[in-house]
Amino acid sequence: MNARDEALDVISRLPNDATMQDILEELLFKAQVDEGLRDIAAGRVLSHAALRQRMARWRKSAGR
């Protein structure tokens, strides 16, 4: 399925009273999920432990 058809599919599942903002948010959400799935397939993932370490460093650098 090409990008246009995927967008039309997402839009067709929204209620008839969906706003332009609703449509854009749904399309952005789909794009982000698709990107995440590509990252997983390419092995660009972190373990839970690695993420906890990264978050701890971030919190420390933010003064928390």
trRosetta pair geometry for C-beta under 8 A, 3 or more apart (Angstrom, degrees):
i j d omega theta_ij theta_ji phi_ij phi_ji
1 5 4.7 -122 -169 91 92 125
1 6 5.3 115 128 -60 118 85
1 9 7.5 -2 -178 -16 149 142
2 5 5.1 91 56 13 72 103
2 6 7.1 -134 101 -6 35 91
3 6 5.6 -56 -146 37 32 113
3 7 6.3 33 155 -20 66 105
4 7 5.8 -54 -150 35 30 110
4 8 6.4 28 153 -17 64 106
5 8 5.6 -53 -146 38 33 112
5 9 6.3 39 152 -24 64 104
6 9 5.6 -53 -151 32 32 115
6 10 6.6 32 152 -18 65 102
6 30 7.1 172 155 152 112 144
7 10 5.8 -52 -150 35 33 110
7 11 6.3 29 154 -15 66 109
7 27 5.9 22 -129 -118 91 115
8 11 5.7 -56 -144 41 32 111
8 12 6.0 35 156 -26 66 107
9 12 5.8 -53 -144 32 27 111
9 13 6.9 23 157 -17 60 106
10 13 6.2 -67 -161 33 29 107
10 14 7.3 34 147 -30 63 101
10 23 8.0 116 118 -154 104 70
10 26 5.3 164 168 136 117 115
10 27 5.9 138 100 -86 154 66
10 30 5.5 -91 -92 -37 145 154
11 14 5.8 -50 -160 16 40 115
11 18 7.8 -164 -153 79 69 151
11 23 5.8 23 -112 -136 93 107
11 26 7.5 147 -81 87 51 137
11 27 7.8 7 -59 -64 86 103
14 18 3.9 7 152 -46 126 158
14 22 6.2 132 -155 131 138 119
14 23 6.4 -101 -6 -91 171 73
14 26 6.3 -131 -73 -18 121 166
15 18 5.3 138 64 -44 68 87
18 22 4.1 -126 -166 88 90 140
18 23 5.8 106 138 -54 121 82
19 22 4.7 109 50 1 70 99
19 23 7.2 -131 99 -2 43 85
20 23 5.6 -53 -152 35 35 114
20 24 6.3 34 152 -18 67 106
21 24 5.8 -55 -146 38 31 110
21 25 6.2 31 156 -20 65 107
22 25 5.9 -58 -148 37 28 110
22 26 6.4 25 156 -17 64 107
23 26 5.9 -58 -150 36 29 109
23 27 6.3 24 155 -15 65 109
24 27 5.8 -57 -146 39 30 109
24 28 6.2 30 156 -18 66 108
25 28 5.8 -55 -145 38 29 110
25 29 6.2 33 155 -22 64 106
26 29 5.6 -52 -146 34 30 114
26 30 6.5 31 154 -18 63 104
27 30 5.8 -52 -149 35 32 111
27 31 6.4 33 152 -20 64 105
28 31 5.6 -54 -148 36 33 112
28 32 6.3 31 154 -18 66 106
29 32 5.8 -57 -149 37 30 109
29 33 6.4 29 154 -18 65 106
30 33 5.8 -55 -147 37 32 110
30 34 6.2 33 155 -19 66 107
31 34 5.7 -54 -147 37 29 112
31 35 6.4 32 153 -20 64 105
32 35 5.6 -51 -147 35 32 112
32 36 6.4 35 152 -20 63 105
33 36 5.6 -55 -151 36 32 114
33 37 6.4 33 152 -19 65 105
34 37 5.7 -54 -149 35 32 112
34 38 6.5 33 152 -19 64 103
35 38 5.7 -53 -151 35 33 112
35 39 6.5 37 149 -22 65 103
36 39 5.5 -50 -149 33 34 114
36 40 6.5 36 152 -19 65 101
37 40 5.6 -48 -149 33 34 113
37 41 6.4 35 152 -18 64 105
38 41 5.7 -54 -148 38 33 112
38 42 6.2 21 156 -10 66 111
39 42 5.9 -66 -146 45 29 103
39 44 4.1 -83 -164 73 85 109
39 45 6.7 126 137 -65 96 70
40 43 7.8 45 179 -66 29 21
40 44 7.5 -82 -60 57 23 68
40 45 5.8 49 -114 -64 62 120
46 50 4.4 -130 -170 90 97 120
46 51 4.7 119 117 -58 129 87
46 54 7.1 -40 -159 -2 159 141
47 50 4.6 95 52 7 80 102
47 51 7.0 -146 91 -5 42 86
48 51 5.8 -57 -150 37 30 111
48 52 6.4 34 151 -22 65 105
49 52 5.7 -52 -148 33 32 113
49 53 6.6 32 153 -18 64 104
50 53 5.7 -53 -151 35 33 112
50 54 6.3 34 151 -19 65 106
51 54 5.6 -53 -146 37 33 113
51 55 6.2 33 155 -19 66 106
52 55 5.8 -55 -146 38 29 110
52 56 6.3 33 153 -23 64 105
53 56 5.7 -53 -148 33 30 113
53 57 6.6 29 154 -16 64 103
54 57 5.9 -55 -152 36 31 109
54 58 6.3 31 150 -19 64 108
55 58 5.5 -54 -147 37 33 114
55 59 6.2 34 155 -20 67 104
56 59 5.9 -52 -145 36 29 109
56 60 6.3 30 154 -19 63 108
57 60 5.7 -56 -148 37 30 112
57 61 6.3 25 156 -15 66 109
58 61 5.9 -59 -146 40 29 107
58 62 6.2 20 155 -14 65 112
59 62 5.7 -63 -146 42 30 107
59 64 4.4 -78 -174 70 86 114
60 63 7.9 52 176 -63 29 18
60 64 7.2 -91 -74 58 25 68
